[in-house]
């Protein structure tokens, strides 16, 4: 015959264990800081400028991936996929700022060909400096 005390202990142990896990889980939820994602425009531009699409990808898929990775919302435009900062409950006439991706320069070309052409010109004389 089983003593009465050990019979009640077997019933209480699972309840105590379940209660402990419930308390730890509830306390853990309050200890986790709520994360508010903020769109990182510089990170998006850096990502799109340094990431080249694969052979079977378009640049829009790269822009979409970079946008989502930097906490943005992809936005289709006539010029391709851009990225917008998420806004909760925008006003009716709200027009978001769409950040367009920076496309990487083709290999062998400098970052700004117009600047390179400008640097090839001779300097202006001191008295003809534009105002």
C-alpha positions in Angstrom: 0.0 0.0 0.0 1.2 3.5 -0.9 1.4 6.1 1.9 -1.1 8.9 1.4 1.6 11.6 1.5 3.6 10.3 -1.5 0.3 9.9 -3.5 -0.5 13.6 -3.0 3.1 14.5 -3.8 2.9 12.8 -7.1 -0.1 14.8 -8.0 1.3 18.1 -6.9 4.7 17.8 -8.6 3.4 18.2 -12.2 1.2 21.1 -11.1 4.1 22.8 -9.3 6.4 22.3 -12.4 3.8 23.6 -14.8 3.1 26.6 -12.5 6.9 27.3 -12.3 7.2 27.3 -16.1 4.2 29.6 -16.4 5.6 32.1 -14.0 9.0 32.0 -15.7 7.4 32.5 -19.1 5.3 35.4 -17.9 8.3 37.1 -16.3 10.4 36.5 -19.4 7.9 38.3 -21.6 8.2 41.5 -19.4 12.0 41.3 -19.4 12.2 41.4 -23.2 12.5 44.9 -24.5 10.0 45.8 -27.2 11.9 46.3 -30.5 10.8 49.2 -32.6 12.2 48.8 -36.1 13.4 52.1 -37.6 14.2 52.3 -41.3 17.9 52.6 -41.9 18.2 54.6 -45.2 22.0 54.7 -45.1 22.1 50.9 -44.6 19.6 50.4 -47.5 21.8 52.6 -49.8 25.0 50.8 -48.7 23.4 47.4 -49.3 22.1 48.2 -52.8 25.4 49.9 -53.8 27.5 46.9 -52.8 25.3 44.0 -53.7 25.2 42.8 -57.3 22.3 40.7 -58.6 23.0 37.1 -59.4 22.8 35.8 -63.0 19.1 34.8 -62.6 18.1 37.9 -60.5 16.9 41.3 -61.4 18.1 44.4 -59.4 14.5 44.7 -58.1 15.0 41.5 -56.0 18.2 42.9 -54.6 16.5 46.2 -53.7 13.6 44.4 -52.1 15.9 42.2 -50.0 17.9 45.1 -48.9 14.8 47.1 -48.0 13.3 44.3 -45.8 16.7 43.7 -44.2 16.8 47.4 -43.2 13.3 47.5 -41.7 11.7 49.2 -44.7 8.6 48.5 -46.9 9.3 47.9 -50.6 7.5 50.3 -52.9 7.0 49.7 -56.6 7.6 52.8 -58.8 7.9 53.4 -62.5 11.7 53.5 -62.0 12.0 50.2 -60.2 11.6 49.1 -56.5 12.2 51.7 -53.9 12.0 51.6 -50.1 9.7 53.5 -47.7 9.8 53.8 -43.9 6.9 52.1 -42.3 4.2 54.4 -40.9 1.3 53.5 -38.7 -2.0 55.2 -39.3 -0.8 57.8 -41.9 -3.0 60.8 -42.7 -5.2 60.6 -45.8 -2.9 63.0 -47.8 0.4 61.3 -46.6 3.0 61.0 -49.3 6.0 59.0 -48.1 9.6 59.6 -49.1 10.7 56.8 -51.3 14.4 56.0 -51.1 15.6 54.7 -54.5 18.5 52.2 -54.5 22.0 53.2 -55.3 23.1 51.0 -58.2 26.7 49.7 -58.2 29.0 51.2 -60.8 30.1 48.8 -63.5 33.6 47.3 -63.0 36.3 49.6 -64.4 34.3 52.8 -64.2 34.7 55.4 -61.6 31.9 56.5 -59.3 31.1 59.8 -61.1 32.1 60.1 -64.8 30.9 63.7 -64.9 33.2 64.6 -62.1 36.1 62.9 -64.0 35.4 65.0 -67.1 35.2 68.2 -65.0 38.6 67.4 -63.4 40.2 67.1 -66.9 39.3 70.8 -67.7 41.9 73.5 -67.1 41.3 75.6 -64.0 39.4 78.9 -64.3 41.4 82.2 -64.0 41.0 83.9 -60.6 39.1 86.9 -62.1 36.5 84.7 -63.9 35.3 82.7 -61.0 31.6 82.2 -61.2 29.5 83.7 -58.5 
